[in-house]
Amino acid sequence: NFLFSQAIIPWIAGSIIIILVNIPDNFNYWYEIITFITMGFVIVPIGLNRSATTHLEIHRAKARIHYSYIVLLLILILAYRVAMAYGASFTTVFDVIDLQTVN
């Protein structure tokens, strides 16, 4: 069904990716919970109102799942998790030169 593939599957997939990225602190932030609930308020009525949709006759080739993209996504998420496990720190060093002692 068009609505299922265009609304519900991306919502579920995006939610799973967000949960995978935030594994140690999954729901410690209210922002995450509010985001999932808000998207649910948008997606659930779309799924419940199937009778109001138009019937489109679109003939397309069957979509294929490219597993290499899924593997690449999992590798990128793992690399992100490993890199952020230790934190990203930036050190800025300011060296003040006394101009009177240089001359």
KANORMO-V914811 format. One line per field, one symbol per residue. phi: phi as a letter, one per 40 degrees, with the letter a starting at -180 (. if undefined). psi: psi as a letter, one per 30 degrees, with the letter a starting at -180 (. if undefined). burial: 1 if it has 9 or more other C-alpha atoms within 8 Angstrom, else 0. A space follows every 50 residues. Layout:
phi: ???
psi: ???
burial: ???
This chain:
phi: .cccccbccccccccccccccbdcbdbcbcdcccccccccccccccccbc ccccccbbbbcccbccccccccccccccccccccccgbbbbbbbbccccc ccc
psi: keeeffeeeeeeeeeeeeeeeheehehfkfeeeeeeeeeefeeeeeefhf fglljkjkjlkkkkkjfeeeeeeeeeeeeeeeefefljkkkkkkjkkjfe fe.
burial: 00111011111000100010100000000000100100100010011000 00000000000000000000000000100110100000000000000000 000
